[in-house]
Amino acid sequence: MAAAQVLRSEWTKLRSVNSTALTLGLAIVVSIGLGMLISALVNNDFKKMSVADRLSFDPTFVSFSGLTLGQLAMVVFGVLVVASEYSTGMIRTSLAAVPQRGTFLFSKITVATLLALAASLVTSFAAFLLGQVMLGDHSTTLGAPNVLRAVFGAAVYMTLMAVFSMGMAAILRSPMLSLGILMPFFFLVSPILGSVSATKKVAQYFPDRAGQKMMQVVTPPNDVAHYGPWGGLGILLAWVAAALVIGYALLKNRDA
Amino acid sequence: MIELDGLTKRFGTKTAVDHLTFSVRPGIITGFLGPNGAGKTTTMRMVLGLDNPTSGSVLIDGKRYDQLKDPLTYIGALLDAKAMHGGRSAYNHLLCLAQSNGIPKARVTEVLDTVGLTAVARKKAKGFSLGMGQRLGIAGALLGDPRILMFDEPVNGLDPEGIHWIRNLMKSLAAAGRTVFVSSHLMSEMALTADHLVVIGQGRLLADTSMADFIRNNSRSYVRLRSPQRERLLDVLHEAGITVVETGSGALEVDGGSAEQLGELAASHHLTLHELSPQQASLEEAFMRLTAESVEYHAHSDPHRTLEPGQAAEPHRAAEPHQAAAPESQPWGSSWQQKNRKGA
């Protein structure tokens, strides 16, 4: 069957370039390492925290602190998977081999998504478990209410950030342009707009803000979001779907 | 068999390919010739479905490219040598192409051997020279053992050894009954390899002819005369009803005349000749004459010319259809044509 052939081909493409192992490896190491560091610091400073902060303390979310930086490596992974086809000129060879452009794009994204999910699951479980070790007395367990959902939520969040980046790269085609838009957005624009009260109401619907609701167990006191973890998943999925649909429509009609 | 029917591609207001209709027949090498920017690459990209035609169609064995199941087994193409991910090894590059078209793994090793890249199969493509990249691209084209092969300017930038290799490869592919469609902007290159010729200029079809016919119709032969009694010789030739082209260097050229006849004519009038030599214009000149009007980026040709071959039309000249068909305007490169004749 043709789709199976293309899936196999895309898997070969993915595993045969260094950037795959590099970006996913970086995402895992940074997320876990930074998460452990912040968890240890929070554990030390716990006594100095205000009562309000102590009451809304979310040990699960604290152990995922490294994901804010690790997700950027996932974004790079997603962008490179798609945009490197264009920057290297491989796209012409690829589309000559698989002229059904939908099959080509979605096979590529399927394979890359599955790999990203595997890496994200490793990241979220390792970050949680090692983070709890660092939190010592203030830690929680996987068996506690909503914790397992949050750990899976973190994995789904990271995966969907990669898929969103793939869709954006399919729209923009250039890796530099895609990264130049996505990196500052997720690293600077979204966190800043999300903490300024005037823009909070809009920023809550950004893909990363919405997706991060999935990894919270305790709702922060100053949260303005009108949705819970499942609502957050829905909003992030809508962003991903929009990026993929536009990316596909452009690929289908554009000259390669 | 590749069939183009009214194939047209416009980019904004610029028409890159303009109602092209021709077929590439099986079992021979068809040369696709045109000056830079004539629309050769755009045409080939439309054959592969990379660019969507504005109108018209192109069919491969009666089907649109995207209707082909496992297209690499129908048609293999080399568009540019660098259409690959530099971070991937030659072997993996070919492997992912093979897998996408259900081609067995063993074939990858086979084509690497055919193009002589076995030793560097595990090396990353970004370290490859242009020639090696070209070979890897050709390996990709041969991968599916297709009946049709399409190469876009395959000898561009190659060293003599690489050029020789590609020429022989194309000949052996055609000898094995395959269809070879190869583009070039060099007439001399085509004269060595192609059996059939399709010439385009500014996206329009200028000629669709066998190589032999093209050579017969377009190689201008003339006799060059040089005499210290130039004015008298001109009078004598004029009286005999023979058209003369004066070149800048003082030599006279007679199109289609025979050296014997001209020599005897001069002798009967007791004229001294310093030169009486039959000349044959190159195919390159013929190609330039054909595409003269459609060349997109002109170099300035020499304006100080006395008599134009096309302008000095006289009765006996009209009997030669290929000469009469020569464009009225100045062919580009005419200045070096003169220089060339001077030097010859």
Interface residues (C-beta under 8 A of the other chain):
Chain A: A2 Q5 V6 R8 S9 E10 T12 K13 S16 V17 N18 S19 S84 E85 T88 G89 M90 I91 R92 T93 S94 L95 A96 A97 V98 P99 Q100 N253 D255 A256
Chain B: R45 L48 G49 L50 D51 N52 Y65 D66 L68 K69 D70 P71 L72 A77 L79 D80 K82 A83 M84 H85 G86 G87 R88 S89 N92 H93 L95 C96 L97 A98 Q99 S100 N101 G102 G140
